[in-house]
């Protein structure tokens, strides 16, 4: 699902929102999440999951073309951990799809 798909879904579910309003809402939420992560905050959305920042320590890498060692600096990268409700929903839906696919294949 892309950002534009998310805007379309929001506009379709809430008919009182114009496409521009839905786009503004999605942009505002994503900007708020990004800004919080940049500041080093953790974001928790109950029933969905949490976003946090993981630190990757500096290390020595290797240039595959020349074989020479390259110093790779420390990085801070976003990390998403799905919540229990999301994990269970995905697992249940996956199981439904597999069961349906097996039934169609056996017919």
Steps between C-alpha positions, in 0.01 A plus 500: 500500500638838404434842649254578220320168564469600865356839400249331267394256774453780753297710254285197409426406863415854607284658232495833684876536432612640169795341328712802597395470868585128503837576342569767763404261781730223375787745443455650848507160672805378307683829559426478874635144514813600305563808716463300822746237377750766394484643854569148636152438640320166500153484344247245621166444330300255712379199304728582206861521614785724600767694317839564656856580401771232500868587505735318265856529631788599271671208330749408233349390170651388172469649153390198290657636183848581629511293817632791708370567852258786546401666829121506536385768747242459775137521384166554666227309319122482553362172631139378505377236741145379427257480790338178616161584343660572160709181511195290588285666231763442231549140612125428500447659159797311354357174635159581343660565162701178514192298593300656214782437253530134609125448464497645147801290400336177618182558297 
